[in-house]
Amino acid sequence: MKKRMISLFCSIAMLLSFSSCNNNTEAAPEATTAVTSIKTETTTTEATTTTAEATTEATTTTAETTTEATTTTAETTTETTTATAETTTETTTATAETTTEATTTTAETTTEAITTTAETTVATTTTETTTEKKQSEKKLSDMSTMEIVHDMGIGINLGNTYESCGDWIKQWGDGTPESYETAWGSPVITEKIIKGYADEGFGVLRVPVAWSNMMSDDYTISERYADAVVEVVDWALKYDLYVIVNLHYDNGWMENFPTDKENCMKKYRRIWEQVSEIFKDYDERLIFESQNEELGWSSVWNPYGGTAGKSDSYALVNEINQEFVDIVRSSGGNNKKRHLLIAGYNTNIDYTSDPLYKMPEDPSGRCALSVHYYNPPTFAILTEDASWGKAKPTWGSTAEKNELINYMDKLKKNFVDKGIPVIIGEYGCPTLNKEPESVRLFISSVCEEAYKRGMCPVLWSVTGEHYDRNSCQIIDRELAEFFRNVVE
């Protein structure tokens, strides 16, 4: 809108300049104004041209008449010459008066046209402002989940912070939320850190949470721990970021679902009932995510060992995701229309694309899919050799780029094209023992390929990796410039 206003004012200024200097002006960029301006300029130009032609013809005629009269006078008498001179003077005077009147009329026409153009421009601007205001007012309440995902742009994770967990933290910590918050290397999160994410061009902040930290035996979430998460969410919303809050790894208790379903489901329900209550009055910029990567059990189905147990494992994933939607939708407040993020099968693109995986039924129709991208894992995960693979320091071969494109196309075909929005909840790679150019190429390539297919990519970032929580900016400034430009 700012660019449109500048263009409109420039157009008016140039038209006024034309009136005094007889210079041509350029049309304003708005369609309605452009038509008006073009018509006005045409009228002015035609009027001026007609005047010029009339003046030229009158002058030429006068000159010819003068010449003929002078010749005749020379051949006849001096008195005739004098009469002709008087006639010429009168003719010239009359022509000058005619020219002046025509020029005056043209100037008046030009001024009227400029005034009309200015009035039209103001009217058009007012209409556009009103329209945009109405669109802004209905933005959150009327936008579909697909539109919300597009509006997010790109995102980043507040990794290794509120999802930090482990019995040793309880044993050696001081019993405060900060002891968990800082256990895996993060400084205490400040408003400045959150503002930095927005300043670097990110549109969404994903906040992984281990809700079991400081939880009571009856699965009641710690009020102090919840307050720490709420504070971060409030800061993010203050700086116009969308926020995704999830149930993360949480010390791995969901691994017991196949063998202790009743107790696990009870804890799962209790967590989401409480989280829904805490945030029930927050607007649609806050999104709940059902789980992280834990939905899918190798103890039930081994993807590398045939199909035994496969349907059972998928059925349990689908059941938990449906339970999540049902809990949130029945919890009151704004949760009836809150946008929800549904975890894929282990957030693996291939497994989630299997026909056995089902998106939950949602009466509000406001669900998106979450998957992660860490391919190949030898580059995107390993920093040193492991039993299952050799760490790769580089990325960017034709085969690796084609692998990325094929996975992004698979997501688009199986979900986006069918009306199911997709968020790449995590992607990225470590920087340790990696070639900096390959890190930059991998991150920018995944981000761009996802974004241009209508999906929202959310970078996995922990303290000191990609984003510096002390300087509050992206460490690799070339990558920072890419993030700023990719959504433009």
C-alpha positions in Angstrom: 0.0 0.0 0.0 2.9 2.3 0.8 4.3 1.8 -2.7 0.9 2.6 -4.2 0.5 5.9 -2.3 4.0 7.0 -3.4 3.1 6.3 -7.0 -0.2 8.2 -6.8 1.4 11.3 -5.3 4.1 11.2 -7.9 1.5 11.0 -10.7 -0.3 14.1 -9.4 2.9 16.0 -9.0 4.0 15.2 -12.5 0.6 16.3 -13.9 0.9 19.7 -12.1 4.4 20.0 -13.6 2.9 19.5 -17.1 0.5 22.4 -16.6 3.3 24.9 -16.1 6.0 23.4 -18.2 4.1 21.6 -21.0 6.0 18.4 -20.3 4.4 14.9 -20.7 3.7 12.9 -17.6 3.7 9.2 -16.8 0.5 7.3 -15.8 0.0 6.3 -12.2 0.3 2.6 -11.5 -3.2 2.0 -10.2 -5.6 0.8 -12.9 -8.4 3.3 -12.3 -6.1 6.3 -11.9 -4.1 5.2 -14.9 -7.1 5.3 -17.2 -8.1 8.7 -15.9 -4.6 10.1 -16.3 -4.2 8.8 -19.8 -7.5 10.3 -20.9 -6.6 13.6 -19.3 -3.2 13.7 -20.9 -4.7 12.9 -24.3 -7.3 15.7 -24.0 -4.6 18.1 -23.0 -2.2 17.0 -25.8 -4.9 17.2 -28.4 -6.0 20.7 -27.3 -2.5 22.0 -27.3 -1.8 20.4 -30.7 -4.9 21.9 -32.2 -4.0 25.3 -30.9 -0.5 25.0 -32.3 -1.8 24.0 -35.7 -4.3 26.8 -35.6 -1.6 29.3 -34.7 0.7 28.0 -37.4 -2.0 28.1 -40.1 -3.0 31.6 -39.1 0.6 32.8 -39.1 1.3 31.2 -42.4 -1.8 32.7 -44.0 -0.8 36.1 -42.6 2.7 35.8 -44.0 1.4 34.8 -47.4 -1.1 37.6 -47.4 1.5 40.0 -46.3 3.9 38.9 -49.0 1.3 39.1 -51.7 0.0 42.5 -50.5 3.6 43.8 -50.3 4.3 42.7 -53.8 1.2 44.2 -55.2 1.9 47.5 -53.3 5.4 47.6 -54.7 4.1 47.3 -58.2 1.3 49.9 -57.7 1.7 52.8 -55.2 3.1 53.7 -51.8 -0.4 54.3 -50.4 -1.4 50.8 -51.2 1.7 49.6 -49.4 0.8 51.6 -46.3 -2.7 50.2 -46.4 -1.4 46.7 -46.7 0.9 47.2 -43.8 -2.0 48.4 -41.7 -4.0 45.4 -42.8 -1.1 43.1 -42.0 -0.7 44.6 -38.6 -4.4 44.2 -37.9 -4.3 40.6 -39.1 -1.3 39.8 -37.0 -2.9 41.4 -34.0 -6.0 39.4 -34.5 -4.0 36.2 -34.9 -2.1 36.9 -31.7 -5.4 37.5 -29.9 -6.8 34.3 -31.3 -3.6 32.4 -30.2 -3.8 33.9 -26.7 -7.4 33.0 -26.3 -6.7 29.4 -27.6 -3.8 29.1 -25.2 -5.8 30.4 -22.3 -8.6 27.9 -23.1 -6.0 25.1 -23.3 -4.5 26.1 -19.9 -8.0 26.2 -18.4 -8.8 22.8 -19.9 -5.5 21.4 -18.6 -6.1 22.7 -15.1 -9.6 21.3 -15.0 -8.3 17.9 -16.2 -5.6 17.9 -13.5 -8.2 18.8 -10.9 -10.5 16.0 -12.1 -7.5 13.5 -12.1 -6.6 14.5 -8.6 -10.1 14.1 -7.4 -10.4 10.7 -9.1 -7.0 9.6 -7.6 -8.2 10.6 -4.1 -11.4 8.7 -4.6 -9.6 5.6 -5.9 -7.1 5.7 -3.0 -9.9 6.0 -0.4 -11.7 3.0 -2.0 -8.5 0.9 -1.9 -7.8 1.9 1.7 -11.3 0.9 2.8 -11.1 -2.4 0.9 -7.7 -3.3 2.5 -9.0 -2.3 5.9 -11.9 -4.7 5.5 -9.6 -7.5 4.4 -7.3 -6.8 7.3 -10.2 -6.9 9.8 -11.4 -10.3 8.5 -8.0 -11.8 8.0 -7.7 -14.2 10.9 -11.3 -15.1 11.3 -11.9 -15.8 7.6 -8.6 -17.2 6.3 -8.5 -20.9 5.6 -5.6 -23.0 7.0 -4.1 -23.1 3.5 -4.1 -19.3 3.5 -2.6 -19.1 7.0 0.2 -21.4 6.0 1.0 -19.2 3.0 0.8 -16.1 5.2 3.4 -17.6 7.6 6.1 -17.4 5.0 9.1 -19.3 6.6 9.8 -20.2 10.2 12.3 -21.2 12.8 12.4 -23.5 15.9 13.2 -22.5 19.4 15.0 -25.7 19.7 16.6 -27.4 22.8 14.9 -25.1 25.1 11.4 -25.9 26.6 11.6 -29.5 25.3 14.8 -30.1 27.3 14.3 -33.1 29.5 16.0 -35.7 31.6 15.9 -37.0 35.2 19.3 -35.5 35.8 17.9 -32.0 35.3 15.4 -32.6 38.2 18.2 -34.1 40.3 20.8 -31.3 39.7 18.6 -28.4 38.8 17.2 -25.8 41.2 13.6 -26.8 40.6 12.8 -23.8 38.4 11.7 -23.6 34.7 15.0 -21.9 34.0 16.9 -25.0 35.0 15.2 -26.9 32.2 15.2 -24.0 29.8 19.0 -23.8 30.0 19.8 -27.5 30.5 20.7 -28.2 26.9 22.8 -25.0 26.3 20.2 -22.3 25.8 20.5 -19.0 27.6 17.3 -17.8 29.5 15.0 -16.7 26.7 14.4 -13.0 26.5 12.1 -10.7 24.6 15.1 -9.5 22.6 15.8 -13.0 21.4 12.2 -13.5 20.2 12.1 -10.0 18.5 15.3 -11.0 16.7 13.5 -13.9 14.9 10.9 -11.4 13.6 13.6 -8.9 12.6 15.4 -11.6 10.5 12.3 -12.1 8.5 10.7 -15.2 10.0 7.0 -15.4 10.1 6.4 -18.3 12.5 8.1 -19.5 15.6 7.8 -23.2 16.6 8.1 -23.8 20.3 8.7 -27.5 21.2 7.6 -28.3 24.8 8.2 -31.2 27.2 5.0 -30.7 29.3 6.1 -33.4 31.8 8.8 -31.2 33.2 7.8 -30.3 36.8 4.5 -32.1 36.3 2.7 -33.6 39.3 1.9 -37.3 39.6 -1.7 -36.8 38.5 -0.5 -35.3 35.2 -1.2 -31.7 36.2 1.1 -29.3 34.3 3.3 -27.1 36.4 1.8 -23.6 36.5 5.3 -22.1 36.6 6.5 -24.1 33.7 3.3 -23.2 31.7 3.9 -19.5 32.6 7.4 -19.6 31.0 6.0 -21.0 27.8 3.1 -18.5 27.8 5.6 -15.6 28.2 7.5 -16.7 25.0 4.2 -17.1 23.1 3.1 -13.6 24.1 6.4 -12.1 23.0 6.2 -13.8 19.6 2.6 -12.6 19.1 3.7 -9.1 20.1 6.1 -9.1 17.2 3.5 -10.4 14.8 4.8 -14.0 14.6 2.6 -17.0 14.2 3.4 -19.6 16.9 3.3 -23.4 16.9 3.2 -25.0 20.3 3.5 -28.8 20.4 4.0 -31.9 22.6 7.6 -32.8 21.9 9.6 -35.9 22.7 9.0 -35.3 26.4 11.4 -38.0 27.7 9.9 -40.6 25.4 6.9 -41.7 27.4 4.8 -42.0 24.2 6.9 -45.0 23.2 4.8 -47.0 25.7 1.5 -46.4 23.9 1.3 -49.9 22.3 1.9 -51.7 25.6 0.2 -49.2 28.0 -2.4 -47.5 25.9 -4.8 -46.6 28.7 -2.3 -44.7 30.9 -0.6 -43.1 27.9 -3.9 -41.9 26.5 -4.9 -40.6 29.9 -1.7 -38.5 30.1 -2.1 -37.4 26.5 -5.6 -36.2 27.1 -4.7 -34.4 30.3 -1.9 -32.5 28.6 -4.0 -31.3 25.8 -7.0 -30.5 27.9 -4.8 -28.2 30.1 -2.9 -26.6 27.2 -6.2 -26.0 25.4 -7.5 -24.3 28.6 -4.4 -22.2 29.0 -4.5 -20.8 25.5 -8.3 -20.9 24.7 -8.7 -17.2 24.3 -5.6 -16.7 22.0 -6.4 -15.9 18.4 -5.7 -18.0 15.3 -2.0 -17.0 15.2 -1.4 -19.6 17.8 -1.4 -23.2 16.4 -1.3 -26.5 18.3 0.7 -29.4 17.0 -0.4 -32.9 18.1 3.0 -34.5 18.5 6.6 -34.3 17.2 8.2 -37.5 15.7 6.9 -40.1 18.1 3.7 -41.2 16.4 4.8 -44.5 14.9 6.3 -47.5 16.7 9.0 -49.8 15.4 8.0 -52.2 18.2 4.7 -52.7 16.3 5.9 -52.4 12.7 9.4 -52.5 11.4 9.5 -50.7 8.1 12.5 -52.8 7.0 11.0 -56.1 8.0 7.8 -56.6 6.0 4.2 -55.6 6.7 3.5 -57.4 9.9 1.9 -55.0 12.4 1.9 -52.1 9.9 -1.9 -51.5 9.9 -2.0 -51.7 13.7 0.7 -49.0 14.0 -1.0 -46.7 11.5 -4.3 -47.2 13.2 -2.9 -46.1 16.5 -1.3 -43.0 14.9 -4.6 -42.1 13.4 -6.5 -42.7 16.7 -4.2 -40.4 18.6 -4.4 -37.6 16.1 -8.2 -37.9 16.1 -8.2 -37.7 19.9 -6.1 -34.5 19.7 -8.6 -32.8 17.4 -11.6 -33.9 19.4 -10.0 -32.6 22.7 -9.1 -29.2 21.3 -12.4 -28.7 19.5 -14.5 -29.4 22.6 -12.4 -27.3 25.0 -14.1 -23.9 24.5 -13.0 -20.4 23.7 -11.3 -19.9 20.4 -10.2 -23.5 20.2 -13.3 -24.4 18.1 -11.7 -22.7 15.1 -8.0 -22.9 16.0 -5.8 -24.1 13.2 -4.2 -27.4 14.1 -1.1 -29.2 12.9 -1.3 -32.9 12.6 1.9 -35.0 13.0 2.7 -37.4 10.2 3.7 -41.0 10.7 7.1 -40.4 12.5 6.9 -37.1 10.4 8.5 -39.2 7.7 7.4 -38.1 4.2 7.3 -41.7 2.7 5.5 -43.2 5.7 3.0 -40.3 5.9 2.3 -40.6 2.1 1.1 -44.2 2.7 -2.6 -44.7 2.2 -2.9 -46.1 5.7 -2.2 -42.7 7.1 -5.4 -40.7 7.5 -5.8 -37.0 8.4 -8.3 -36.7 11.3 -11.9 -35.6 10.8 -12.3 -32.0 11.8 -15.7 -30.3 11.9 -14.0 -26.9 11.5 -11.8 -28.1 8.5 -8.7 -26.4 9.9 -5.9 -28.9 9.9 -2.5 -28.9 8.3 0.0 -31.7 8.0 3.5 -31.7 9.7 6.4 -33.6 8.3 10.2 -33.2 8.7 13.0 -33.2 6.2 16.5 -34.5 7.1 17.6 -36.2 3.9 20.2 -37.6 3.5 20.6 -38.2 7.3 24.3 -38.8 6.8 24.6 -35.1 6.0 21.6 -33.6 7.8 22.0 -35.4 11.1 25.4 -37.0 11.6 28.4 -34.9 12.6 30.6 -38.0 12.9 30.4 -41.6 11.7 27.9 -44.0 13.3 27.1 -47.7 13.1 24.4 -47.0 10.5 26.2 -44.5 8.3 29.3 -42.4 7.5 29.0 -38.7 8.1 29.0 -36.5 5.0 30.6 -33.1 5.1 29.1 -31.9 1.8 25.8 -31.7 0.0 24.7 -30.6 -3.5 25.2 -33.4 -6.0 22.7 -33.8 -8.8 21.3 -36.9 -7.1 20.9 -35.1 -3.8 19.1 -32.2 -5.4 16.8 -34.5 -7.3 16.0 -36.4 -4.1 14.9 -33.1 -2.5 12.8 -32.2 -5.5 11.1 -35.6 -5.6 10.2 -35.5 -1.9 8.8 -31.9 -2.3 6.8 -33.0 -5.3 5.4 -36.0 -3.4 4.1 -33.8 -0.7 2.6 -31.4 -3.1 0.9 -34.2 -5.1 -0.4 -36.2 -2.1 -1.4 -33.3 0.1 -1.2 -29.7 -1.1 -2.9 -30.4 -4.4 -5.7 -32.2 -2.5 -6.3 -29.2 -0.3 -4.3 -30.3 2.7 -1.8 -27.6 3.8 1.7 -28.8 4.7 4.3 -27.4 7.2 7.8 -28.7 7.2 8.0 -28.5 10.9 11.7 -29.2 11.0 14.5 -29.2 8.4 18.2 -28.3 8.6 21.6 -29.7 9.3 24.4 -29.2 11.9 27.3 -27.0 11.2 29.9 -29.1 13.0 32.2 -30.9 10.5 30.3 -29.6 7.6 31.4 -27.5 4.6 29.8 -24.0 5.2 28.9 -23.7 1.5 27.1 -27.0 1.6 25.2 -26.1 4.8 24.1 -22.8 3.2 23.1 -24.6 -0.1 21.2 -27.4 1.7 19.2 -25.0 4.0 18.4 -22.5 1.2 17.4 -25.3 -1.2 15.0 -27.1 1.1 13.5 -23.8 2.1 13.0 -22.6 -1.4 11.7 -25.9 -2.8 9.1 -26.2 0.0 8.1 -22.5 -0.1 7.5 -22.3 -3.9 5.2 -25.3 -3.6 3.0 -23.5 -1.1 4.4 -25.2 2.0 5.9 -23.5 5.1 9.5 -24.6 6.0 10.5 -24.2 9.6 14.3 -24.3 10.3 15.5 -26.4 13.2 17.8 -24.2 15.2 19.4 -24.6 18.6 21.7 -22.3 20.5 24.7 -21.2 18.5 23.6 -23.0 15.4 22.2 -20.9 12.6 20.8 -18.3 15.0 22.9 -16.6 17.7 20.8 -16.0 20.8 23.3 -13.5 22.1 23.5 -11.2 19.1 19.9 -12.2 18.1 20.6 -12.7 14.4 21.3 -15.4 11.9 25.0 -16.2 12.0 25.6 -16.8 8.3 24.7 -13.4 6.9 24.5 -14.7 3.3 21.8 -17.2 4.6 20.1 -14.3 6.4 19.9 -12.4 3.2 18.4 -15.4 1.5 15.7 -15.8 4.2 14.8 -12.1 3.7 14.4 -12.4 -0.1 12.9 -15.9 -0.5 9.4 -14.7 0.5 9.4 -11.5 -1.6 
